Amino acid sequence: MLIVTERAKEELRVVLSDSVDEPGLSLRLVSSGRGQFGLVPDVEKEGDQVVAHEGINVLLIDEEVSVVLESAMIDCRETPEGPRLVLAKRT
């Protein structure tokens, strides 16, 4: 199972509120090929790993992506450009 840190959940909530206006939508982690991942607005589907923050579903991960990233973690790091979500291998 993919782990999402509290700081990452907070940032996902900010991204969700800044980029999605439609109620009931969350962000979905999708594979865009060659080890690249992105976030798209979507609704929860059966089998999704659901990540919530303060009672709001902020991230959806389908079973296939969850299996691929089972030893990974999403964290948030400060950069000169501002906070960035990063995908890292768990230690």
Residue pairs with C-beta under 8 A, 6 or more apart in sequence:
1 49
1 66
1 70
2 29
2 49
2 61
2 65
2 66
2 69
2 70
2 72
2 73
2 74
3 72
3 73
3 74
3 90
4 12
4 51
4 59
4 73
4 74
5 73
5 74
5 75
5 76
6 53
7 75
7 76
8 74
8 75
8 76
8 85
9 51
9 52
9 53
9 58
9 59
10 53
10 76
11 76
11 83
11 85
12 27
12 51
12 53
12 58
12 59
12 85
13 53
13 54
13 56
13 58
14 83
15 27
15 39
15 85
16 26
16 27
16 56
16 58
19 41
20 26
20 27
20 41
22 41
24 43
25 41
25 42
25 43
26 41
26 42
26 43
26 44
26 50
26 57
26 58
26 59
26 60
27 39
27 40
27 41
27 42
27 58
27 59
27 60
28 39
28 40
28 41
28 42
28 59
28 60
28 61
28 62
29 37
29 38
29 39
29 59
29 60
29 61
29 65
29 69
29 74
30 37
30 38
30 39
30 40
30 65
31 37
31 65
31 68
32 38
37 65
37 87
39 59
42 60
44 50
44 57
44 60
45 60
45 62
47 62
47 63
48 60
48 61
48 62
48 63
49 60
49 61
49 62
49 63
49 66
50 57
50 59
50 60
51 57
51 58
51 59
51 60
51 61
52 58
59 74
61 69
69 87
71 89
71 90
72 87
72 88
72 89
72 90
73 87
73 88
73 89
73 90
74 85
74 86
74 87
74 88
75 85
75 86
75 88
76 83
76 84
76 85
76 86
77 83
77 84
77 86
78 84
